[in-house]
């Protein structure tokens, strides 16, 4: 079985996978998998599912978050800054993979050393999420449109206003902004997220996509929101009346960040 695993270059393997190749009983398969786990050639990621540790690693490999996620049956998606990095929208990669989950979701006990950070969302939705091939396995990854909306709704998850500005500036010409607006209608705080995105693009002198202009203007209301966290940037700044956003960060600071 080890020769087959290495020949196939499989990143993960399950009891079902083995049963489709070898004419073994379920008990024999589980016994073989358990022995390989004890030897350090497999690492359990979920019940009946394992991550492979190939021979060239010398019998050791750091915990693989991608292999673990590919075997998880819980609703989830790779989100925020981690997803932005996978799409090339930011050069910053978090140390632990940021994974959006419904409230109440818990990581398996086998993930104790796996660098995955679960972020519970009260309004969890798989809209704008795709099954994609990454790092040799299939994972659920937020689309650029989902990243833009989630990041604008919870900027601290993408590096604050500066991180959001970097993502928005890189995605502005390729994202489907009508889709961003549609997703915003389904998310609490979606209107504020659209206003924040419009304000950032406005400050950067980037042409704001028409769907975003229309939607952000319509939901502006009368109250203002701050572009950056007040505890970091304070409460003073220019008011962008159309979007009802206070630029307490500063346009030069934003431009310096996206230039790096």
N, C-alpha and C positions, 0 to 999 in steps of 0.2 A: 504493500500500500504506500510506503514511503517513496518508493521509486516512481509510482504513478503520480503522487502529489507533486514531486519535483519536476517530472516530465511535463505535467500539465501546467506548471507554474501557477497553481491555484493560490489565491490570496486567502480564501476561506473554504471550509468544507463542512458538510453536515452529515448526519446519519443517513438522510435521504439520498445525498450525493453518492455515498459509498454503496448503498443498497442497489443503486442503478448500474453500478459497474462490477461489483463482486457478488457472487452467489453465496453470501454469508447470512447467517441468522442475525436478527436484531441484537441478540445478546452478544454474539461474537463481534459485531461491529462496535458496540459500545465498549466492550472490553479492550479492543484494539485502540480505539480513540483514547480511552483512559490511560493506557500504558504509554502512548505517545505523548500525552499531556504530562505525565509524570517525568518523562525523559527530557521535557523541554522542547519538543519538536512541534507541539501544538499548544495554543493558548485558548482556553474556553472563553467565548464572548457571550454566549447565551445557552439555554438548555438545548443540547444536541447540536450545537454549532461551535465551530472552532476557527481561529486564525492560524494560518500555517507559519512556521518559522523555518525557512529554508536552510539548506546545509551551508551555504556560503556565509551565513551570519555567524558561524561558529556555535550554533545552538543558542544564540541570544539575539533578541531584537527588541527594541523599545516598544512599549504598548502602541498598537496601531489603531487610532480612533476611526479610521475609514473602514477597516475590516469589521470593527465592532458595530458601527452604524449600519453596515450592509446586511447584518443579520438581525437587526432589531425590528420587532413587529409593532412597536409603539408608534402612533402617529408622531411625526417629527419632520423638521427640515433644517438643514445647515443654513444659518441665517447671519444677518448683521455683518460685522467686519469679516468674519470667516468667509461668508459667501461672497462679499465684495472682493476679497483677495483671490478667490477661485475664478472670478470673472475678470480679473485684471483691473478692477476699479480702484484699488488702493495698494500701495506697497507694504502696508502694515498687516502682519499676520499675528493674530492673538496666539499666546502660548497654548491655550486649550481651545478646541474647536467649539464655537458657539452654536448651540442647537436649540431651536425653538420647539417647545412642547406645550401641550395643554396643561392647565393647572392640575396638580395632583400626580403628574407623571414622575416616576422615579427611575433612576439608573439601576441596571442590574448589579447585584453584588460583585459579579465578575469584573466590573468596570472600576474597581477601587483605584487602580493605578493608571487607568486610561485617561489621557488628557482631553476630556469632554466636559464642557460647562453647559448644563441645562438651564434654559431661560424660559420660565413659565409665562405664557401669554393668556390673559383672561379671554381674549377674543381670538383664540388660535384658529387659523384657517389654512387649508392647503391650497387655496387659490393662488395662482402665480408661483407654483412650485413644480419643478420638473424632476423626473427620474433621469439621472445622467451617469455616464461613466467617468469616474475620477479615481486616480491612484489604484487602478486595477480592479475596482469594484463598482457596483451600482449604488448610488446614494441619492437622497432627496435633497435638492439644492434650490434655494430661493432664486427666482429669476431676477434680472436687474430691476424690473418694475417693482417686485416685492421688496427688494433691498432698499430702493429709494423710499418707498412708503414707510416700511418698518423703521428705517434709519432716521427719517424725518420725524416720526412719531416718538421715537426713543433715541434721541441723538447720543446720549451717553454710551449707548451700545456700539457706536461706530466711531468713537473718538471725539464726541462732542460736535460743536458747530464746525470746527476745522476739518474733522474727518468727514462730516457730511458734505462740506463744500468740495472736498477732493473727489468724493464719489460722484456727486451731482455734475461736476464739471466734466468728468470723464464719460458719464453716461448720457449727457444731454442730447448728443447727436444720434445715438443709436437706440435709445429706449423708446418704447411705445407709450407715449404720454397719455393717450386716450385710455390705455389699459391701467396706467397708474391712477388716473382719476376714477375709473371703475372700481378698482380695489379700495380706494379711499372711502367710497360710499359704504363699504361693508365693514369698515374698521372704526371703532370708537377713537376719536381724536384724529380722524382722517382729514377733516377740514383744516385743522391746525397744522398738520403735516404738509399739506399742499401749500399753505401760506408760507411756511418756513422754506420750502423748496423754491417757491417763486421769489422770495426775498433774497435768497442766496444767489440765484442766477442773476437777478437784477443788480445786486451789488458788484458782481463780477463782470458786468457789462456783456453778458451772454444773452443772445436772443432767446426769450422765454417761449417755449412751445405754446401754440394757440390753445390746446385743450387745458393746459395748466393755467394760463392767464384767465380763461373764462371761469374755471372752477374755483380758483383761489380768490378771485374777485368776488364771486357770488357768496362765498362762505366767510368773508372777512368780518362781517358784523361791526361792532363798535369797540369791543375791548381789544387791547394790544397784548401780544405775547413777545417774549424776549428771544432773540436769536440764540444767545448763549446762556449758560447757567449763571444766574445772578451771583452765586457765591464765588464764582471765578472771575466774572467780568464786571460785576456791579450792575447798577440799574440805569446808568446814563448812556445816552446814545441817540443817534438820529432816528426820527420816526419815519418809517416807510408807510405812508398813509394808505396807499392802494391795498397793501397786504395786511395792514394793522400789525406790523412787526417793528420792534425796537432793535436797531442794530447796536447792541451793546458790546460787540466784538471789535468792529472796525474793519473797513474794507481793505486796508493795507495788510492787516494781519491775515485776512482770508487769502489774499493774493499771494502773499509770501508762502503760505502753507501749500497751496496747490501747485506752486512752482517747483517745489522740492522733489 
